[in-house]
Amino acid sequence: MTFRHVLVVIPLFNEEETLPPVLAQVRAAVPEAAILVVNDGSTDRSAAILETEQARDPRLAVLTHPENQGYGQSLIDGFAHALARGYDAVVTIDCDAQHEPRQILQFVAALEETDIVSGSRYLDPEQGGDPAPPDRLAINQETTARLRELTGYPITDAWCGLKAYRAAALRRLDLTEPGYGMPLQVWIQAARHSLRVKELPVPRIYKNPERRFWGGLDDAETRRRYYQDVLEKELARWPAFSR
């Protein structure tokens, strides 16, 4: 099939500096795609920037959370928006300029042969890039190894925000986690429903290695325990889980 109706979902929280260039790069990369920014209760100038951007771009939609609800909830609401409006493919890309919008078409094309396409900063050593902050790298490696064991997917990067989904695959997922741990639900449920998953290499970009994790997760051990809790709760939701 050819994906004619693609929605790019961009979760946003207090990223006024990177918002305009990310929007410009997404427009240039996929001029035919629609764009949805989920403004998750930003308190900076993001809302004003979006108002200006909307005035000159009819393809840009904005969904606003009056208060911060979390990265996962922003994506969940973006998915619901896409499914309610009949899009057949959804791409997610973060607004912190750590992804390359020029890769979006490659991700959509890969959906011809799979259900979910996920970026990986570690799949291809030739990609190189910035060194990952040590705590993020350690938690990613630990989580990815556990997911490989649980799902059978030979994944190399559990946390990359650049992904593409068939709408039909999204309809099978029951995503409920509002925080950063929501991707863990994606991996477990994808395996539970025998969805096809493929990784594509992406550059490793850390423009701001000191960037905060909101919701009290700046401490690496607190973040690790939170991810473990999300994963265990998700496994409990699927008692017959097997790959």
Biotite code that builds the C-alpha atoms (Angstrom):
import biotite.structure as struc

atoms = struc.array([
    struc.Atom([0.000, 0.000, 0.000], chain_id="A", res_id=1, res_name="MET", atom_name="CA", element="C"),
    struc.Atom([0.976, 3.602, -0.426], chain_id="A", res_id=2, res_name="THR", atom_name="CA", element="C"),
    struc.Atom([0.487, 5.878, 2.548], chain_id="A", res_id=3, res_name="PHE", atom_name="CA", element="C"),
    struc.Atom([-1.337, 8.951, 1.254], chain_id="A", res_id=4, res_name="ARG", atom_name="CA", element="C"),
    struc.Atom([-2.504, 10.463, 4.521], chain_id="A", res_id=5, res_name="HIS", atom_name="CA", element="C"),
    struc.Atom([0.408, 10.895, 6.923], chain_id="A", res_id=6, res_name="VAL", atom_name="CA", element="C"),
    struc.Atom([0.306, 12.827, 10.185], chain_id="A", res_id=7, res_name="LEU", atom_name="CA", element="C"),
    struc.Atom([3.490, 13.963, 11.913], chain_id="A", res_id=8, res_name="VAL", atom_name="CA", element="C"),
    struc.Atom([2.917, 14.239, 15.671], chain_id="A", res_id=9, res_name="VAL", atom_name="CA", element="C"),
    struc.Atom([5.274, 16.487, 17.631], chain_id="A", res_id=10, res_name="ILE", atom_name="CA", element="C"),
    struc.Atom([4.996, 16.467, 21.443], chain_id="A", res_id=11, res_name="PRO", atom_name="CA", element="C"),
    struc.Atom([6.020, 19.816, 22.877], chain_id="A", res_id=12, res_name="LEU", atom_name="CA", element="C"),
    struc.Atom([6.853, 21.107, 26.333], chain_id="A", res_id=13, res_name="PHE", atom_name="CA", element="C"),
    struc.Atom([8.761, 24.375, 26.776], chain_id="A", res_id=14, res_name="ASN", atom_name="CA", element="C"),
    struc.Atom([10.873, 24.174, 23.615], chain_id="A", res_id=15, res_name="GLU", atom_name="CA", element="C"),
    struc.Atom([10.444, 27.665, 22.210], chain_id="A", res_id=16, res_name="GLU", atom_name="CA", element="C"),
    struc.Atom([13.970, 27.778, 20.794], chain_id="A", res_id=17, res_name="GLU", atom_name="CA", element="C"),
    struc.Atom([13.810, 24.584, 18.758], chain_id="A", res_id=18, res_name="THR", atom_name="CA", element="C"),
    struc.Atom([10.120, 24.705, 17.805], chain_id="A", res_id=19, res_name="LEU", atom_name="CA", element="C"),
    struc.Atom([10.416, 27.012, 14.730], chain_id="A", res_id=20, res_name="PRO", atom_name="CA", element="C"),
    struc.Atom([13.367, 25.186, 13.113], chain_id="A", res_id=21, res_name="PRO", atom_name="CA", element="C"),
    struc.Atom([11.864, 21.762, 13.772], chain_id="A", res_id=22, res_name="VAL", atom_name="CA", element="C"),
    struc.Atom([8.578, 22.811, 12.170], chain_id="A", res_id=23, res_name="LEU", atom_name="CA", element="C"),
    struc.Atom([10.430, 24.286, 9.181], chain_id="A", res_id=24, res_name="ALA", atom_name="CA", element="C"),
    struc.Atom([12.484, 21.130, 8.700], chain_id="A", res_id=25, res_name="GLN", atom_name="CA", element="C"),
    struc.Atom([9.438, 18.862, 8.956], chain_id="A", res_id=26, res_name="VAL", atom_name="CA", element="C"),
    struc.Atom([7.593, 20.977, 6.365], chain_id="A", res_id=27, res_name="ARG", atom_name="CA", element="C"),
    struc.Atom([10.564, 20.799, 4.015], chain_id="A", res_id=28, res_name="ALA", atom_name="CA", element="C"),
    struc.Atom([10.975, 17.044, 4.483], chain_id="A", res_id=29, res_name="ALA", atom_name="CA", element="C"),
    struc.Atom([7.320, 16.060, 4.006], chain_id="A", res_id=30, res_name="VAL", atom_name="CA", element="C"),
    struc.Atom([5.469, 18.915, 2.305], chain_id="A", res_id=31, res_name="PRO", atom_name="CA", element="C"),
    struc.Atom([2.358, 16.794, 1.740], chain_id="A", res_id=32, res_name="GLU", atom_name="CA", element="C"),
    struc.Atom([2.006, 15.586, 5.326], chain_id="A", res_id=33, res_name="ALA", atom_name="CA", element="C"),
    struc.Atom([-0.153, 17.173, 7.990], chain_id="A", res_id=34, res_name="ALA", atom_name="CA", element="C"),
    struc.Atom([1.439, 18.202, 11.275], chain_id="A", res_id=35, res_name="ILE", atom_name="CA", element="C"),
    struc.Atom([0.002, 18.054, 14.788], chain_id="A", res_id=36, res_name="LEU", atom_name="CA", element="C"),
    struc.Atom([1.825, 19.699, 17.673], chain_id="A", res_id=37, res_name="VAL", atom_name="CA", element="C"),
    struc.Atom([0.639, 18.583, 21.102], chain_id="A", res_id=38, res_name="VAL", atom_name="CA", element="C"),
    struc.Atom([1.477, 21.483, 23.388], chain_id="A", res_id=39, res_name="ASN", atom_name="CA", element="C"),
    struc.Atom([1.709, 19.800, 26.772], chain_id="A", res_id=40, res_name="ASP", atom_name="CA", element="C"),
    struc.Atom([1.102, 22.777, 29.048], chain_id="A", res_id=41, res_name="GLY", atom_name="CA", element="C"),
    struc.Atom([4.119, 24.816, 27.950], chain_id="A", res_id=42, res_name="SER", atom_name="CA", element="C"),
    struc.Atom([4.803, 27.896, 30.073], chain_id="A", res_id=43, res_name="THR", atom_name="CA", element="C"),
    struc.Atom([7.295, 29.564, 27.723], chain_id="A", res_id=44, res_name="ASP", atom_name="CA", element="C"),
    struc.Atom([6.545, 31.292, 24.388], chain_id="A", res_id=45, res_name="ARG", atom_name="CA", element="C"),
    struc.Atom([5.621, 28.056, 22.624], chain_id="A", res_id=46, res_name="SER", atom_name="CA", element="C"),
    struc.Atom([1.885, 28.855, 22.481], chain_id="A", res_id=47, res_name="ALA", atom_name="CA", element="C"),
    struc.Atom([2.506, 32.264, 20.898], chain_id="A", res_id=48, res_name="ALA", atom_name="CA", element="C"),
    struc.Atom([4.887, 30.749, 18.359], chain_id="A", res_id=49, res_name="ILE", atom_name="CA", element="C"),
    struc.Atom([2.317, 28.107, 17.448], chain_id="A", res_id=50, res_name="LEU", atom_name="CA", element="C"),
    struc.Atom([-0.364, 30.753, 16.961], chain_id="A", res_id=51, res_name="GLU", atom_name="CA", element="C"),
    struc.Atom([1.877, 32.557, 14.475], chain_id="A", res_id=52, res_name="THR", atom_name="CA", element="C"),
    struc.Atom([2.812, 29.314, 12.720], chain_id="A", res_id=53, res_name="GLU", atom_name="CA", element="C"),
    struc.Atom([-0.828, 28.260, 12.391], chain_id="A", res_id=54, res_name="GLN", atom_name="CA", element="C"),
    struc.Atom([-1.778, 31.562, 10.817], chain_id="A", res_id=55, res_name="ALA", atom_name="CA", element="C"),
    struc.Atom([0.504, 30.858, 7.870], chain_id="A", res_id=56, res_name="ARG", atom_name="CA", element="C"),
    struc.Atom([0.272, 27.069, 7.630], chain_id="A", res_id=57, res_name="ASP", atom_name="CA", element="C"),
    struc.Atom([-3.158, 25.433, 7.246], chain_id="A", res_id=58, res_name="PRO", atom_name="CA", element="C"),
    struc.Atom([-1.578, 21.966, 7.566], chain_id="A", res_id=59, res_name="ARG", atom_name="CA", element="C"),
    struc.Atom([-0.562, 22.664, 11.149], chain_id="A", res_id=60, res_name="LEU", atom_name="CA", element="C"),
    struc.Atom([-2.971, 21.601, 13.891], chain_id="A", res_id=61, res_name="ALA", atom_name="CA", element="C"),
    struc.Atom([-2.407, 22.221, 17.590], chain_id="A", res_id=62, res_name="VAL", atom_name="CA", element="C"),
    struc.Atom([-3.766, 20.261, 20.511], chain_id="A", res_id=63, res_name="LEU", atom_name="CA", element="C"),
    struc.Atom([-3.225, 22.029, 23.825], chain_id="A", res_id=64, res_name="THR", atom_name="CA", element="C"),
    struc.Atom([-3.117, 20.548, 27.299], chain_id="A", res_id=65, res_name="HIS", atom_name="CA", element="C"),
    struc.Atom([-3.912, 23.340, 29.787], chain_id="A", res_id=66, res_name="PRO", atom_name="CA", element="C"),
    struc.Atom([-1.511, 21.661, 32.220], chain_id="A", res_id=67, res_name="GLU", atom_name="CA", element="C"),
    struc.Atom([1.408, 19.322, 31.671], chain_id="A", res_id=68, res_name="ASN", atom_name="CA", element="C"),
    struc.Atom([0.139, 15.750, 31.359], chain_id="A", res_id=69, res_name="GLN", atom_name="CA", element="C"),
    struc.Atom([3.290, 13.976, 30.234], chain_id="A", res_id=70, res_name="GLY", atom_name="CA", element="C"),
    struc.Atom([5.181, 12.849, 27.143], chain_id="A", res_id=71, res_name="TYR", atom_name="CA", element="C"),
    struc.Atom([3.235, 9.608, 26.862], chain_id="A", res_id=72, res_name="GLY", atom_name="CA", element="C"),
    struc.Atom([-0.130, 11.333, 27.117], chain_id="A", res_id=73, res_name="GLN", atom_name="CA", element="C"),
    struc.Atom([0.892, 13.776, 24.401], chain_id="A", res_id=74, res_name="SER", atom_name="CA", element="C"),
    struc.Atom([1.584, 10.880, 22.037], chain_id="A", res_id=75, res_name="LEU", atom_name="CA", element="C"),
    struc.Atom([-1.551, 9.000, 23.081], chain_id="A", res_id=76, res_name="ILE", atom_name="CA", element="C"),
    struc.Atom([-3.657, 12.072, 22.297], chain_id="A", res_id=77, res_name="ASP", atom_name="CA", element="C"),
    struc.Atom([-1.814, 12.540, 19.006], chain_id="A", res_id=78, res_name="GLY", atom_name="CA", element="C"),
    struc.Atom([-2.574, 8.951, 18.027], chain_id="A", res_id=79, res_name="PHE", atom_name="CA", element="C"),
    struc.Atom([-6.253, 9.405, 18.902], chain_id="A", res_id=80, res_name="ALA", atom_name="CA", element="C"),
    struc.Atom([-6.363, 12.556, 16.759], chain_id="A", res_id=81, res_name="HIS", atom_name="CA", element="C"),
    struc.Atom([-4.874, 10.663, 13.829], chain_id="A", res_id=82, res_name="ALA", atom_name="CA", element="C"),
    struc.Atom([-7.201, 7.683, 14.085], chain_id="A", res_id=83, res_name="LEU", atom_name="CA", element="C"),
    struc.Atom([-10.302, 9.840, 14.466], chain_id="A", res_id=84, res_name="ALA", atom_name="CA", element="C"),
    struc.Atom([-9.413, 11.720, 11.268], chain_id="A", res_id=85, res_name="ARG", atom_name="CA", element="C"),
    struc.Atom([-8.566, 8.746, 9.091], chain_id="A", res_id=86, res_name="GLY", atom_name="CA", element="C"),
    struc.Atom([-4.803, 9.077, 8.703], chain_id="A", res_id=87, res_name="TYR", atom_name="CA", element="C"),
    struc.Atom([-3.219, 5.840, 7.548], chain_id="A", res_id=88, res_name="ASP", atom_name="CA", element="C"),
    struc.Atom([0.270, 6.474, 8.957], chain_id="A", res_id=89, res_name="ALA", atom_name="CA", element="C"),
    struc.Atom([1.615, 8.418, 11.917], chain_id="A", res_id=90, res_name="VAL", atom_name="CA", element="C"),
    struc.Atom([5.176, 9.615, 12.477], chain_id="A", res_id=91, res_name="VAL", atom_name="CA", element="C"),
    struc.Atom([6.353, 10.853, 15.881], chain_id="A", res_id=92, res_name="THR", atom_name="CA", element="C"),
    struc.Atom([9.320, 13.178, 16.199], chain_id="A", res_id=93, res_name="ILE", atom_name="CA", element="C"),
    struc.Atom([10.502, 15.063, 19.263], chain_id="A", res_id=94, res_name="ASP", atom_name="CA", element="C"),
    struc.Atom([10.807, 18.845, 19.296], chain_id="A", res_id=95, res_name="CYS", atom_name="CA", element="C"),
    struc.Atom([14.270, 19.077, 20.840], chain_id="A", res_id=96, res_name="ASP", atom_name="CA", element="C"),
    struc.Atom([16.154, 18.988, 17.483], chain_id="A", res_id=97, res_name="ALA", atom_name="CA", element="C"),
    struc.Atom([17.658, 15.598, 18.322], chain_id="A", res_id=98, res_name="GLN", atom_name="CA", element="C"),
    struc.Atom([16.037, 13.904, 15.321], chain_id="A", res_id=99, res_name="HIS", atom_name="CA", element="C"),
    struc.Atom([16.534, 14.454, 11.593], chain_id="A", res_id=100, res_name="GLU", atom_name="CA", element="C"),
    struc.Atom([13.209, 15.336, 9.899], chain_id="A", res_id=101, res_name="PRO", atom_name="CA", element="C"),
    struc.Atom([14.797, 14.484, 6.538], chain_id="A", res_id=102, res_name="ARG", atom_name="CA", element="C"),
    struc.Atom([14.463, 10.810, 7.567], chain_id="A", res_id=103, res_name="GLN", atom_name="CA", element="C"),
    struc.Atom([10.668, 10.913, 7.866], chain_id="A", res_id=104, res_name="ILE", atom_name="CA", element="C"),
    struc.Atom([10.051, 9.772, 4.284], chain_id="A", res_id=105, res_name="LEU", atom_name="CA", element="C"),
    struc.Atom([12.419, 6.839, 4.816], chain_id="A", res_id=106, res_name="GLN", atom_name="CA", element="C"),
    struc.Atom([10.455, 5.799, 7.897], chain_id="A", res_id=107, res_name="PHE", atom_name="CA", element="C"),
    struc.Atom([7.107, 6.044, 6.090], chain_id="A", res_id=108, res_name="VAL", atom_name="CA", element="C"),
    struc.Atom([8.458, 4.039, 3.152], chain_id="A", res_id=109, res_name="ALA", atom_name="CA", element="C"),
    struc.Atom([9.611, 1.296, 5.540], chain_id="A", res_id=110, res_name="ALA", atom_name="CA", element="C"),
    struc.Atom([6.008, 0.875, 6.716], chain_id="A", res_id=111, res_name="LEU", atom_name="CA", element="C"),
    struc.Atom([5.283, -0.835, 3.409], chain_id="A", res_id=112, res_name="GLU", atom_name="CA", element="C"),
    struc.Atom([6.900, -3.957, 4.891], chain_id="A", res_id=113, res_name="GLU", atom_name="CA", element="C"),
    struc.Atom([6.239, -3.615, 8.610], chain_id="A", res_id=114, res_name="THR", atom_name="CA", element="C"),
    struc.Atom([3.842, -2.219, 11.213], chain_id="A", res_id=115, res_name="ASP", atom_name="CA", element="C"),
    struc.Atom([6.092, -0.051, 13.384], chain_id="A", res_id=116, res_name="ILE", atom_name="CA", element="C"),
    struc.Atom([9.394, 1.544, 12.418], chain_id="A", res_id=117, res_name="VAL", atom_name="CA", element="C"),
    struc.Atom([11.606, 2.733, 15.268], chain_id="A", res_id=118, res_name="SER", atom_name="CA", element="C"),
    struc.Atom([14.781, 4.758, 15.088], chain_id="A", res_id=119, res_name="GLY", atom_name="CA", element="C"),
    struc.Atom([17.956, 3.425, 16.654], chain_id="A", res_id=120, res_name="SER", atom_name="CA", element="C"),
    struc.Atom([21.018, 5.425, 17.620], chain_id="A", res_id=121, res_name="ARG", atom_name="CA", element="C"),
    struc.Atom([22.983, 2.203, 18.117], chain_id="A", res_id=122, res_name="TYR", atom_name="CA", element="C"),
    struc.Atom([22.002, -0.028, 15.193], chain_id="A", res_id=123, res_name="LEU", atom_name="CA", element="C"),
    struc.Atom([24.742, 1.206, 12.843], chain_id="A", res_id=124, res_name="ASP", atom_name="CA", element="C"),
    struc.Atom([28.116, 2.087, 14.397], chain_id="A", res_id=125, res_name="PRO", atom_name="CA", element="C"),
    struc.Atom([28.943, 4.026, 11.223], chain_id="A", res_id=126, res_name="GLU", atom_name="CA", element="C"),
    struc.Atom([26.276, 6.590, 12.113], chain_id="A", res_id=127, res_name="GLN", atom_name="CA", element="C"),
    struc.Atom([28.472, 7.877, 14.938], chain_id="A", res_id=128, res_name="GLY", atom_name="CA", element="C"),
    struc.Atom([27.291, 11.046, 16.606], chain_id="A", res_id=129, res_name="GLY", atom_name="CA", element="C"),
    struc.Atom([27.446, 12.628, 20.022], chain_id="A", res_id=130, res_name="ASP", atom_name="CA", element="C"),
    struc.Atom([28.314, 10.507, 23.055], chain_id="A", res_id=131, res_name="PRO", atom_name="CA", element="C"),
    struc.Atom([25.221, 9.614, 25.057], chain_id="A", res_id=132, res_name="ALA", atom_name="CA", element="C"),
    struc.Atom([25.086, 10.834, 28.676], chain_id="A", res_id=133, res_name="PRO", atom_name="CA", element="C"),
    struc.Atom([26.344, 7.841, 30.698], chain_id="A", res_id=134, res_name="PRO", atom_name="CA", element="C"),
    struc.Atom([23.208, 7.397, 32.801], chain_id="A", res_id=135, res_name="ASP", atom_name="CA", element="C"),
    struc.Atom([20.932, 7.504, 29.751], chain_id="A", res_id=136, res_name="ARG", atom_name="CA", element="C"),
    struc.Atom([23.112, 5.020, 27.890], chain_id="A", res_id=137, res_name="LEU", atom_name="CA", element="C"),
    struc.Atom([23.194, 2.599, 30.826], chain_id="A", res_id=138, res_name="ALA", atom_name="CA", element="C"),
    struc.Atom([19.419, 2.700, 31.349], chain_id="A", res_id=139, res_name="ILE", atom_name="CA", element="C"),
    struc.Atom([18.783, 2.353, 27.614], chain_id="A", res_id=140, res_name="ASN", atom_name="CA", element="C"),
    struc.Atom([21.059, -0.686, 27.369], chain_id="A", res_id=141, res_name="GLN", atom_name="CA", element="C"),
    struc.Atom([19.470, -2.296, 30.420], chain_id="A", res_id=142, res_name="GLU", atom_name="CA", element="C"),
    struc.Atom([15.915, -1.670, 29.221], chain_id="A", res_id=143, res_name="THR", atom_name="CA", element="C"),
    struc.Atom([16.652, -2.738, 25.655], chain_id="A", res_id=144, res_name="THR", atom_name="CA", element="C"),
    struc.Atom([18.183, -6.022, 26.805], chain_id="A", res_id=145, res_name="ALA", atom_name="CA", element="C"),
    struc.Atom([15.102, -6.791, 28.921], chain_id="A", res_id=146, res_name="ARG", atom_name="CA", element="C"),
    struc.Atom([12.767, -5.989, 26.023], chain_id="A", res_id=147, res_name="LEU", atom_name="CA", element="C"),
    struc.Atom([14.752, -8.224, 23.668], chain_id="A", res_id=148, res_name="ARG", atom_name="CA", element="C"),
    struc.Atom([14.355, -11.066, 26.144], chain_id="A", res_id=149, res_name="GLU", atom_name="CA", element="C"),
    struc.Atom([10.640, -10.458, 26.648], chain_id="A", res_id=150, res_name="LEU", atom_name="CA", element="C"),
    struc.Atom([9.549, -9.752, 23.082], chain_id="A", res_id=151, res_name="THR", atom_name="CA", element="C"),
    struc.Atom([11.986, -11.548, 20.816], chain_id="A", res_id=152, res_name="GLY", atom_name="CA", element="C"),
    struc.Atom([12.521, -8.356, 18.840], chain_id="A", res_id=153, res_name="TYR", atom_name="CA", element="C"),
    struc.Atom([16.249, -7.823, 18.121], chain_id="A", res_id=154, res_name="PRO", atom_name="CA", element="C"),
    struc.Atom([16.013, -4.142, 19.027], chain_id="A", res_id=155, res_name="ILE", atom_name="CA", element="C"),
    struc.Atom([18.999, -1.971, 19.897], chain_id="A", res_id=156, res_name="THR", atom_name="CA", element="C"),
    struc.Atom([17.363, 1.246, 21.160], chain_id="A", res_id=157, res_name="ASP", atom_name="CA", element="C"),
    struc.Atom([14.306, 1.200, 23.431], chain_id="A", res_id=158, res_name="ALA", atom_name="CA", element="C"),
    struc.Atom([13.813, 4.940, 23.651], chain_id="A", res_id=159, res_name="TRP", atom_name="CA", element="C"),
    struc.Atom([14.172, 6.691, 20.307], chain_id="A", res_id=160, res_name="CYS", atom_name="CA", element="C"),
    struc.Atom([11.264, 9.113, 19.781], chain_id="A", res_id=161, res_name="GLY", atom_name="CA", element="C"),
    struc.Atom([11.446, 9.018, 15.983], chain_id="A", res_id=162, res_name="LEU", atom_name="CA", element="C"),
    struc.Atom([8.954, 6.329, 14.986], chain_id="A", res_id=163, res_name="LYS", atom_name="CA", element="C"),
    struc.Atom([6.406, 5.544, 12.283], chain_id="A", res_id=164, res_name="ALA", atom_name="CA", element="C"),
    struc.Atom([3.241, 3.540, 12.766], chain_id="A", res_id=165, res_name="TYR", atom_name="CA", element="C"),
    struc.Atom([0.600, 2.073, 10.511], chain_id="A", res_id=166, res_name="ARG", atom_name="CA", element="C"),
    struc.Atom([-2.779, 3.313, 11.701], chain_id="A", res_id=167, res_name="ALA", atom_name="CA", element="C"),
    struc.Atom([-3.979, -0.291, 11.725], chain_id="A", res_id=168, res_name="ALA", atom_name="CA", element="C"),
    struc.Atom([-1.232, -1.128, 14.237], chain_id="A", res_id=169, res_name="ALA", atom_name="CA", element="C"),
    struc.Atom([-2.107, 1.807, 16.484], chain_id="A", res_id=170, res_name="LEU", atom_name="CA", element="C"),
    struc.Atom([-5.708, 0.658, 16.633], chain_id="A", res_id=171, res_name="ARG", atom_name="CA", element="C"),
    struc.Atom([-4.551, -2.563, 18.274], chain_id="A", res_id=172, res_name="ARG", atom_name="CA", element="C"),
    struc.Atom([-2.657, -0.814, 21.060], chain_id="A", res_id=173, res_name="LEU", atom_name="CA", element="C"),
    struc.Atom([-4.184, 0.152, 24.403], chain_id="A", res_id=174, res_name="ASP", atom_name="CA", element="C"),
    struc.Atom([-1.765, 2.799, 25.624], chain_id="A", res_id=175, res_name="LEU", atom_name="CA", element="C"),
    struc.Atom([-2.403, 4.287, 29.060], chain_id="A", res_id=176, res_name="THR", atom_name="CA", element="C"),
    struc.Atom([0.925, 5.436, 30.555], chain_id="A", res_id=177, res_name="GLU", atom_name="CA", element="C"),
    struc.Atom([1.105, 9.278, 30.528], chain_id="A", res_id=178, res_name="PRO", atom_name="CA", element="C"),
    struc.Atom([4.804, 9.562, 31.324], chain_id="A", res_id=179, res_name="GLY", atom_name="CA", element="C"),
    struc.Atom([8.109, 8.844, 29.613], chain_id="A", res_id=180, res_name="TYR", atom_name="CA", element="C"),
    struc.Atom([7.624, 5.110, 30.128], chain_id="A", res_id=181, res_name="GLY", atom_name="CA", element="C"),
    struc.Atom([4.826, 4.829, 27.560], chain_id="A", res_id=182, res_name="MET", atom_name="CA", element="C"),
    struc.Atom([7.122, 3.385, 24.837], chain_id="A", res_id=183, res_name="PRO", atom_name="CA", element="C"),
    struc.Atom([7.516, 0.309, 27.038], chain_id="A", res_id=184, res_name="LEU", atom_name="CA", element="C"),
    struc.Atom([3.816, -0.346, 26.513], chain_id="A", res_id=185, res_name="GLN", atom_name="CA", element="C"),
    struc.Atom([4.318, -0.043, 22.762], chain_id="A", res_id=186, res_name="VAL", atom_name="CA", element="C"),
    struc.Atom([7.032, -2.702, 22.697], chain_id="A", res_id=187, res_name="TRP", atom_name="CA", element="C"),
    struc.Atom([5.159, -5.160, 24.923], chain_id="A", res_id=188, res_name="ILE", atom_name="CA", element="C"),
    struc.Atom([1.821, -4.772, 23.163], chain_id="A", res_id=189, res_name="GLN", atom_name="CA", element="C"),
    struc.Atom([3.406, -4.930, 19.715], chain_id="A", res_id=190, res_name="ALA", atom_name="CA", element="C"),
    struc.Atom([4.870, -8.298, 20.614], chain_id="A", res_id=191, res_name="ALA", atom_name="CA", element="C"),
    struc.Atom([1.631, -9.434, 22.247], chain_id="A", res_id=192, res_name="ARG", atom_name="CA", element="C"),
    struc.Atom([-0.235, -8.735, 19.005], chain_id="A", res_id=193, res_name="HIS", atom_name="CA", element="C"),
    struc.Atom([2.557, -10.147, 16.802], chain_id="A", res_id=194, res_name="SER", atom_name="CA", element="C"),
    struc.Atom([3.114, -6.828, 15.068], chain_id="A", res_id=195, res_name="LEU", atom_name="CA", element="C"),
    struc.Atom([6.070, -6.503, 12.751], chain_id="A", res_id=196, res_name="ARG", atom_name="CA", element="C"),
    struc.Atom([8.765, -4.125, 14.020], chain_id="A", res_id=197, res_name="VAL", atom_name="CA", element="C"),
    struc.Atom([11.790, -2.753, 12.208], chain_id="A", res_id=198, res_name="LYS", atom_name="CA", element="C"),
    struc.Atom([14.592, -0.451, 13.341], chain_id="A", res_id=199, res_name="GLU", atom_name="CA", element="C"),
    struc.Atom([16.275, 2.119, 11.120], chain_id="A", res_id=200, res_name="LEU", atom_name="CA", element="C"),
    struc.Atom([19.569, 3.790, 12.048], chain_id="A", res_id=201, res_name="PRO", atom_name="CA", element="C"),
    struc.Atom([19.458, 7.444, 13.064], chain_id="A", res_id=202, res_name="VAL", atom_name="CA", element="C"),
    struc.Atom([22.260, 9.801, 14.087], chain_id="A", res_id=203, res_name="PRO", atom_name="CA", element="C"),
    struc.Atom([22.975, 10.175, 17.784], chain_id="A", res_id=204, res_name="ARG", atom_name="CA", element="C"),
    struc.Atom([22.344, 13.854, 18.525], chain_id="A", res_id=205, res_name="ILE", atom_name="CA", element="C"),
    struc.Atom([22.576, 15.344, 22.006], chain_id="A", res_id=206, res_name="TYR", atom_name="CA", element="C"),
    struc.Atom([22.383, 19.111, 21.584], chain_id="A", res_id=207, res_name="LYS", atom_name="CA", element="C"),
    struc.Atom([21.620, 19.519, 25.266], chain_id="A", res_id=208, res_name="ASN", atom_name="CA", element="C"),
    struc.Atom([22.883, 16.553, 27.320], chain_id="A", res_id=209, res_name="PRO", atom_name="CA", element="C"),
    struc.Atom([21.760, 18.352, 30.488], chain_id="A", res_id=210, res_name="GLU", atom_name="CA", element="C"),
    struc.Atom([18.151, 18.518, 29.303], chain_id="A", res_id=211, res_name="ARG", atom_name="CA", element="C"),
    struc.Atom([15.762, 17.753, 32.138], chain_id="A", res_id=212, res_name="ARG", atom_name="CA", element="C"),
    struc.Atom([13.465, 14.830, 32.609], chain_id="A", res_id=213, res_name="PHE", atom_name="CA", element="C"),
    struc.Atom([10.296, 16.326, 34.008], chain_id="A", res_id=214, res_name="TRP", atom_name="CA", element="C"),
    struc.Atom([8.165, 14.768, 36.718], chain_id="A", res_id=215, res_name="GLY", atom_name="CA", element="C"),
    struc.Atom([10.988, 14.188, 39.196], chain_id="A", res_id=216, res_name="GLY", atom_name="CA", element="C"),
    struc.Atom([12.928, 11.810, 36.942], chain_id="A", res_id=217, res_name="LEU", atom_name="CA", element="C"),
    struc.Atom([16.213, 13.692, 36.701], chain_id="A", res_id=218, res_name="ASP", atom_name="CA", element="C"),
    struc.Atom([17.741, 11.263, 39.200], chain_id="A", res_id=219, res_name="ASP", atom_name="CA", element="C"),
    struc.Atom([18.879, 8.225, 37.205], chain_id="A", res_id=220, res_name="ALA", atom_name="CA", element="C"),
    struc.Atom([17.962, 5.661, 39.869], chain_id="A", res_id=221, res_name="GLU", atom_name="CA", element="C"),
    struc.Atom([14.486, 7.162, 40.280], chain_id="A", res_id=222, res_name="THR", atom_name="CA", element="C"),
    struc.Atom([14.066, 7.009, 36.510], chain_id="A", res_id=223, res_name="ARG", atom_name="CA", element="C"),
    struc.Atom([15.226, 3.379, 36.391], chain_id="A", res_id=224, res_name="ARG", atom_name="CA", element="C"),
    struc.Atom([12.764, 2.355, 39.106], chain_id="A", res_id=225, res_name="ARG", atom_name="CA", element="C"),
    struc.Atom([9.952, 4.183, 37.317], chain_id="A", res_id=226, res_name="TYR", atom_name="CA", element="C"),
    struc.Atom([10.679, 2.361, 34.042], chain_id="A", res_id=227, res_name="TYR", atom_name="CA", element="C"),
    struc.Atom([10.844, -0.988, 35.857], chain_id="A", res_id=228, res_name="GLN", atom_name="CA", element="C"),
    struc.Atom([7.503, -0.262, 37.495], chain_id="A", res_id=229, res_name="ASP", atom_name="CA", element="C"),
    struc.Atom([5.861, 0.630, 34.177], chain_id="A", res_id=230, res_name="VAL", atom_name="CA", element="C"),
    struc.Atom([7.230, -2.520, 32.591], chain_id="A", res_id=231, res_name="LEU", atom_name="CA", element="C"),
    struc.Atom([6.068, -4.812, 35.394], chain_id="A", res_id=232, res_name="GLU", atom_name="CA", element="C"),
    struc.Atom([2.604, -3.266, 35.391], chain_id="A", res_id=233, res_name="LYS", atom_name="CA", element="C"),
    struc.Atom([2.370, -3.709, 31.633], chain_id="A", res_id=234, res_name="GLU", atom_name="CA", element="C"),
    struc.Atom([3.396, -7.354, 31.863], chain_id="A", res_id=235, res_name="LEU", atom_name="CA", element="C"),
    struc.Atom([0.716, -7.852, 34.518], chain_id="A", res_id=236, res_name="ALA", atom_name="CA", element="C"),
    struc.Atom([-1.881, -6.513, 32.076], chain_id="A", res_id=237, res_name="ARG", atom_name="CA", element="C"),
    struc.Atom([-1.011, -9.349, 29.688], chain_id="A", res_id=238, res_name="TRP", atom_name="CA", element="C"),
    struc.Atom([-0.737, -12.469, 31.910], chain_id="A", res_id=239, res_name="PRO", atom_name="CA", element="C"),
    struc.Atom([-0.598, -14.753, 28.886], chain_id="A", res_id=240, res_name="ALA", atom_name="CA", element="C"),
    struc.Atom([2.129, -12.673, 27.293], chain_id="A", res_id=241, res_name="PHE", atom_name="CA", element="C"),
    struc.Atom([4.461, -14.662, 25.086], chain_id="A", res_id=242, res_name="SER", atom_name="CA", element="C"),
    struc.Atom([6.252, -14.153, 21.807], chain_id="A", res_id=243, res_name="ARG", atom_name="CA", element="C"),
])
